[in-house]
Amino acid sequence: MKTKIVRIGNSRGVRIPKPLLEQAGLEDEVMLRVIEGAIVIEAESLPRAGWDEAAALAHQRGDDELLDPTSTSFEDSDWEWK
């Protein structure tokens, strides 16, 4: 789709048609980056998105146990803070 770059205050921008925004899943905030001379617009991803579902699935499968379940006497005793 061909479009023009328009002036927006001191900046420049493009108007993105609603069907393209919906198809790409873009909403209010996006990430912009440059790759090999192209400006890429991506949906903002949250740093830990999906971790809660992955943890619940690991628990259901029994994959959430400690890798080293052994403990030492140092770990078993109560600590006294001074």
C-alpha positions as CSV (number, residue, x, y, z in Angstrom):
1,M,0.0,0.0,0.0
2,K,1.4,3.4,-1.0
3,T,1.0,6.4,1.3
4,K,2.6,9.7,2.0
5,I,4.6,11.0,4.9
6,V,2.7,13.9,6.5
7,R,3.8,16.7,8.8
8,I,2.6,16.3,12.4
9,G,3.8,19.4,14.4
10,N,7.6,19.3,14.3
11,S,7.6,15.6,13.4
12,R,6.5,13.5,10.4
13,G,4.3,10.5,10.3
14,V,2.1,8.2,8.3
15,R,-1.6,7.4,8.6
16,I,-2.2,3.7,9.0
17,P,-5.6,2.4,7.9
18,K,-7.7,0.7,10.6
19,P,-7.9,-2.6,8.8
20,L,-4.1,-2.8,8.8
21,L,-3.9,-2.0,12.5
22,E,-6.4,-4.7,13.3
23,Q,-4.7,-7.2,11.1
24,A,-1.3,-6.5,12.8
25,G,-2.8,-6.5,16.3
26,L,-1.5,-2.9,17.0
27,E,-3.2,-0.8,19.6
28,D,-2.2,2.3,21.6
29,E,1.5,1.7,22.1
30,V,4.0,0.2,19.7
31,M,7.7,-0.4,19.4
32,L,9.6,1.2,16.5
33,R,13.0,0.0,15.2
34,V,15.1,0.3,12.1
35,I,16.2,-2.8,10.3
36,E,18.3,-2.4,7.1
37,G,16.8,0.9,6.1
38,A,13.2,-0.1,7.0
39,I,11.1,1.2,9.9
40,V,9.4,-1.7,11.7
41,I,6.3,-1.1,13.8
42,E,5.6,-3.9,16.3
43,A,3.1,-4.4,19.1
44,E,4.6,-3.7,22.5
45,S,5.5,-6.9,24.2
46,L,5.5,-7.1,28.0
47,P,8.8,-8.4,29.5
48,R,7.2,-11.3,31.4
49,A,4.1,-11.9,29.3
50,G,3.0,-15.6,29.5
51,W,5.1,-16.5,32.5
52,D,2.1,-17.2,34.7
53,E,0.6,-19.6,32.1
54,A,3.9,-21.3,31.6
55,A,4.4,-21.8,35.4
56,A,0.8,-23.2,35.8
57,L,1.5,-25.7,32.9
58,A,4.8,-26.7,34.4
59,H,3.1,-27.3,37.7
60,Q,0.4,-29.5,36.1
61,R,3.1,-31.6,34.4
62,G,5.1,-31.9,37.6
63,D,8.0,-30.0,36.0
64,D,8.2,-27.4,38.8
65,E,10.4,-29.3,41.3
66,L,13.8,-28.1,42.5
67,L,16.7,-29.2,40.4
68,D,18.8,-29.9,43.5
69,P,16.3,-30.9,46.2
70,T,19.0,-31.6,48.8
71,S,19.5,-29.2,51.6
72,T,22.3,-28.5,54.1
73,S,22.2,-28.0,57.8
74,F,22.9,-24.3,57.2
75,E,19.6,-24.1,55.2
76,D,17.7,-26.1,57.8
77,S,18.6,-24.0,60.9
78,D,17.0,-20.7,61.9
79,W,19.0,-17.7,61.2
80,E,19.6,-15.1,63.9
81,W,20.0,-11.5,62.7
82,K,22.0,-9.1,64.8
